Amino acid sequence: MMKNPETKRPGRTQLIACHLCGLDQTVAVLKEGERARCARCCATIRERKVNSIDRTLALALCGLALFVPANIYPIMSFEVVGRSNDNRLISGVIGLFQDDAHIVATMVFATSVLAPLLIFLCTIAVLVPIRMGRPQFSSAALRRLLDRLGRWAMLDIYLLAIAVAYAKLSNFGEVELQGGWGPLLGTIVVSILVSFSYDPGAVREAIDRGAITRTDAHPRKNFAVTVALLATAAILFIPAYTWTVLSIVEYGQVHHDTVYGSILELTSGGQYLLGALVFCASIFIPAFKVVALTLLVISVRMRSKIWRSERLMLYRIIEAIGRWAFVDLFVVSILIALGELGVFATVTPGPGLIFFAGVVISTMLAAIYFDPRLIWNAAEE
Ligand SMILES: [Zn+2]
């Protein structure tokens, strides 16, 4: 449904299937600044952003320029009785690998280093040929990759992890922000701006000018995989939240940390806001996702016709908040990198960490594999 009826231009229309409810609808080709919403569920199905190609290209180049110093220079330093250590983005990944937590190390590397870097590089590779007047050289594979990478780039969540690690470590010694902190903050701001200004519709139009009549391709969805992932997450919940995720040895004293214990520690130290944020990200969000997705799966299975708009809204909430569950994995990676101080202090991952990582990744994938179009279509069949 057009937001503004006078924007309809006969002859230039696109057939678009809503990515949320699956309704096929015809939309006039939009002008810059216009937006088309789904007639059934009100999701934005097309948006033409103003001057998107030039602006996004400039931002991506700027982001890449900031990403390099953000990775080269240390972000934080930690000092206990004259021994100090500092942390780069990659240090936590290396620390986790050395402690044999390979899966968690890979997850942290993919979301804090690889995905943000690939987004900048792919954006530049897709947009430069268009800007140079050679849109035929803009790779379709890279555009598809770019569409999927967004949810996996988690530098904004890393920012919260830095705040949590800062608060935790100040109980043990001196913590200071270092030179890499400024470029990292810049990279995070620019990567958010890139995601706002990138306009896949404008790119597609620049590539295949003229007759545009197509139904959008949808990422692969699988109902059975969603159910299997939800069951996995539910089973992993118990060891994830009761077993030790982190062991801190300080002056020979061993301190075992569970997810819940580290939240109690923050709140008892007066860090109520951080404690509440970590509780939401690490406990509430994974639990909410499992319960809410289970309800959606059951309602689709029963071909329920009630509350379809509300259930679609629930799915959108799950998608929007899901990635924040990663925050504890980043906190662990920062603590492991900074806490390696020989005889004075060491921080090692505990047996619960892999189960916690399992909960985080299986709830995230369960939401990706769930097809929201079933909420409307299953009832219709
Ligand atoms: Zn819709």
Residues whose N, C-alpha, C, O or C-beta is under 5 A from the ligand:
A	BS01	ZN	C18 L20 C21 G22 C38 R40 C41 C42 A43
